[in-house]
């Protein structure tokens, strides 16, 4: 489904990603974790072409992300992306935020888009908030609108870039619950997160990154019980004891 092969990324002389390779199969939930600055967010932004990379290849369902002829907007419609900051249009309602790309990218009629938006907003627990603008919603509700917006495009996979890091603690679970439901329904997901409880419940595999490298790519059970690298052991000791 998603194949990364020897991906390198530089910002000037600083190397952010070093030879990253991984394969994510259809229906898999892969959690990407590691210390701050290890390249996690850059890695998943490379997958849908938001960040260009200098060496290596990334293919999504056989389509090369970096090939000159690749239609990136079409590719991004197939790979939903949910960011740390909610990236909603402040002057639009929840319903309008979710419908916008459906109309402009997928060329759905406004009526069809609104019907789908309403259905998905209801699915993420926001049936009563369709007419609310972002400022009238809590952080957790705004992030659920962001998830609904991505889902409305019928994506083949979803990328989550630390989706709970900007939320108050009591709002984190309401977002993680929606993500957990998606995983149970078989959505292919790559999730950058520090929420190790979520990883233990939902992930099939864990990619552990440090200094731009994928240090471990292991089944969840092995990562949490017997990580092979000293760096991963240190990381787990820190995050699981806090």
C-alpha positions as CSV (number, residue, x, y, z in Angstrom):
1,X,0.0,0.0,0.0
2,X,2.6,2.6,1.1
3,X,6.3,1.8,0.5
4,X,9.2,4.0,1.6
5,X,12.6,3.1,0.2
6,X,15.8,4.7,1.4
7,X,14.3,8.2,1.9
8,X,16.7,11.0,2.7
9,X,15.6,14.6,3.5
10,X,17.8,17.6,4.0
11,X,17.1,21.2,5.1
12,X,20.2,23.0,3.8
13,X,23.2,21.1,5.2
14,X,21.1,19.5,8.0
15,X,20.0,16.0,7.4
16,X,16.5,15.3,8.7
17,X,15.8,11.8,7.4
18,X,18.5,9.2,6.9
19,X,17.8,6.2,4.7
20,X,14.2,5.5,5.9
21,X,12.6,2.4,4.5
22,X,9.3,0.8,5.6
23,X,6.2,-0.9,4.0
24,X,2.7,-0.3,5.3
25,X,0.1,-2.8,4.2
26,X,-3.6,-2.3,3.6
27,X,-5.5,-2.2,6.9
28,X,-2.4,-1.8,9.0
29,X,-2.1,0.7,11.9
30,X,1.5,1.8,12.3
31,X,2.5,4.2,15.1
32,X,5.6,6.3,14.6
33,X,7.2,7.4,17.8
34,X,10.6,8.7,19.1
35,X,12.1,11.7,20.8
36,X,11.3,15.3,19.6
37,X,13.3,16.3,16.5
38,X,13.8,12.7,15.3
39,X,12.1,13.3,11.9
40,X,8.7,11.7,12.6
41,X,6.5,14.6,11.3
42,X,8.8,15.1,8.3
43,X,8.5,11.5,7.4
44,X,4.7,11.4,7.2
45,X,4.6,14.7,5.4
46,X,6.9,13.2,2.7
47,X,4.3,10.5,2.2
48,X,1.7,12.8,0.7
49,X,4.1,15.2,-0.9
50,X,3.8,18.1,1.5
51,X,7.5,17.9,2.1
52,X,9.8,17.1,-0.9
53,X,12.7,14.7,-0.3
54,X,16.1,14.5,-2.0
55,X,16.8,10.8,-2.3
56,X,14.9,7.5,-2.3
57,X,11.3,6.7,-3.3
58,X,7.9,6.7,-1.8
59,X,5.0,4.9,-3.5
60,X,1.3,5.0,-2.5
61,X,-0.7,2.2,-4.1
62,X,1.9,2.0,-6.9
63,X,2.0,5.8,-7.5
64,X,5.4,7.5,-7.0
65,X,5.0,10.6,-4.8
66,X,8.0,12.4,-6.2
67,X,7.5,11.6,-9.9
68,X,7.1,14.8,-11.9
69,X,3.9,13.6,-13.5
70,X,2.2,12.6,-10.3
71,X,-1.0,14.6,-9.6
72,X,-0.4,15.5,-6.0
73,X,-3.8,17.0,-5.2
74,X,-5.4,13.7,-6.4
75,X,-2.9,11.7,-4.4
76,X,-3.6,13.8,-1.3
77,X,-7.4,13.2,-1.7
78,X,-6.6,9.5,-1.4
79,X,-4.4,9.9,1.7
80,X,-6.2,11.9,4.5
81,X,-4.0,14.0,6.7
82,X,-4.8,15.3,10.2
83,X,-2.4,17.8,11.7
84,X,-1.5,19.0,15.2
85,X,-3.2,22.3,14.6
86,X,-6.6,21.8,13.2
87,X,-6.2,23.8,10.0
88,X,-9.9,24.7,9.8
89,X,-11.3,27.7,8.1
90,X,-12.4,30.0,10.9
91,X,-15.2,31.7,8.9
92,X,-16.8,28.4,7.9
93,X,-19.1,26.1,9.8
94,X,-18.1,22.6,10.7
95,X,-20.3,21.4,7.8
96,X,-18.8,23.8,5.3
97,X,-15.2,22.9,6.4
98,X,-15.9,19.2,5.7
99,X,-17.7,19.8,2.4
100,X,-15.3,22.3,0.8
101,X,-12.7,19.9,-0.6
102,X,-15.3,17.4,-1.7
103,X,-16.8,20.0,-4.0
104,X,-13.5,21.5,-5.3
105,X,-11.3,18.3,-5.5
106,X,-13.8,15.5,-6.0
107,X,-16.3,17.6,-7.9
108,X,-19.2,16.4,-5.8
109,X,-22.4,18.5,-5.9
110,X,-22.9,20.7,-2.9
111,X,-25.9,18.7,-1.9
112,X,-24.0,15.3,-2.1
113,X,-21.1,16.8,-0.2
114,X,-23.2,18.2,2.5
115,X,-25.1,14.9,2.9
116,X,-21.8,13.1,3.3
117,X,-20.4,15.7,5.6
118,X,-23.4,15.4,7.9
119,X,-23.1,11.7,8.0
120,X,-19.4,11.7,8.9
121,X,-19.7,14.5,11.4
122,X,-22.5,12.5,13.1
123,X,-20.2,9.5,13.0
124,X,-17.5,11.4,14.9
125,X,-20.0,12.6,17.5
126,X,-20.7,16.1,16.2
127,X,-24.3,15.8,15.0
128,X,-25.3,18.8,17.0
129,X,-22.4,21.0,15.9
130,X,-22.9,21.2,12.1
131,X,-23.6,24.9,12.1
132,X,-20.8,25.9,14.6
133,X,-17.7,27.7,13.5
134,X,-14.3,26.6,14.9
135,X,-14.2,29.3,17.6
136,X,-17.5,27.8,19.0
137,X,-16.0,24.3,19.3
138,X,-13.6,22.8,21.9
139,X,-10.1,21.7,20.7
140,X,-11.3,18.1,20.7
141,X,-14.3,18.9,18.6
142,X,-12.2,20.9,16.2
143,X,-9.8,18.0,15.8
144,X,-12.8,15.7,15.2
145,X,-14.0,18.1,12.4
146,X,-10.5,17.7,10.9
147,X,-10.8,14.0,11.0
148,X,-14.2,14.1,9.4
149,X,-12.9,16.4,6.7
150,X,-10.2,13.9,5.8
151,X,-12.7,10.9,5.9
152,X,-15.2,12.7,3.7
153,X,-12.7,12.3,0.8
154,X,-13.0,8.5,1.0
155,X,-9.2,8.1,1.6
156,X,-7.4,4.8,1.2
157,X,-5.1,5.7,4.2
158,X,-5.0,8.3,6.9
159,X,-1.9,10.1,8.2
160,X,-2.1,11.6,11.7
161,X,0.7,14.1,12.8
162,X,0.5,14.2,16.6
163,X,-3.3,14.8,16.5
164,X,-3.6,15.2,20.3
165,X,-0.6,17.3,21.1
166,X,-2.5,20.6,21.0
167,X,-5.3,19.3,23.1
168,X,-6.1,19.6,26.8
169,X,-5.8,16.3,28.6
170,X,-9.5,15.7,29.0
171,X,-10.1,16.2,25.3
172,X,-7.4,13.7,24.2
173,X,-9.5,10.6,24.7
174,X,-12.4,11.8,22.6
175,X,-10.1,12.1,19.6
176,X,-8.3,8.8,20.3
177,X,-11.6,7.0,20.5
178,X,-12.6,8.2,17.0
179,X,-9.2,7.0,15.8
180,X,-9.6,3.7,17.5
181,X,-12.9,3.1,15.8
182,X,-11.3,3.9,12.4
183,X,-8.6,1.3,13.1
184,X,-11.2,-1.3,14.1
185,X,-13.0,-0.7,10.8
186,X,-9.8,-1.5,8.9
187,X,-8.6,1.9,7.9
188,X,-4.9,2.0,7.0
189,X,-3.3,4.5,9.4
190,X,0.1,6.0,10.1
191,X,0.0,7.8,13.4
192,X,2.8,10.0,14.8
193,X,2.0,10.2,18.5
194,X,3.4,10.2,22.1
195,X,0.2,8.4,23.3
196,X,1.8,5.1,24.1
197,X,-1.5,3.8,25.6
198,X,-3.1,4.3,22.2
199,X,-0.2,2.5,20.5
200,X,-0.5,-0.4,22.8
201,X,-4.2,-0.8,22.2
202,X,-4.5,-0.1,18.5
203,X,-1.1,-0.4,16.6
204,X,-0.1,-3.4,14.6
205,X,3.5,-2.2,14.4
206,X,5.7,0.5,15.8
207,X,8.3,2.5,14.0
208,X,10.8,4.0,16.4
209,X,12.8,6.9,15.1
210,X,15.9,8.7,16.4
211,X,18.0,11.3,14.6
212,X,16.3,10.8,11.3
213,X,16.6,7.0,11.2
214,X,14.0,4.3,11.7
215,X,15.8,2.5,14.5
216,X,13.1,-0.2,15.1
217,X,10.3,-1.5,12.9
218,X,8.7,-4.1,15.1
219,X,5.3,-5.7,16.0
220,X,3.7,-3.7,18.9
221,X,4.1,-6.5,21.5
222,X,7.8,-6.8,20.8
223,X,8.4,-3.1,21.0
224,X,6.7,-2.7,24.3
225,X,8.1,-5.9,26.0
226,X,11.5,-6.4,24.4
227,X,12.8,-3.4,22.3
228,X,16.0,-4.3,20.6
229,X,17.8,-0.9,20.7
230,X,19.1,0.8,23.8
231,X,17.7,4.1,22.5
232,X,14.1,2.6,22.4
233,X,14.5,1.2,25.9
234,X,15.5,4.7,27.2
235,X,12.5,6.3,25.4
236,X,10.0,3.8,26.8
237,X,11.4,4.2,30.3
238,X,10.8,7.9,30.0
239,X,7.3,7.9,28.5
240,X,5.9,4.9,30.4
241,X,7.0,6.1,33.8
242,X,5.5,9.6,33.4
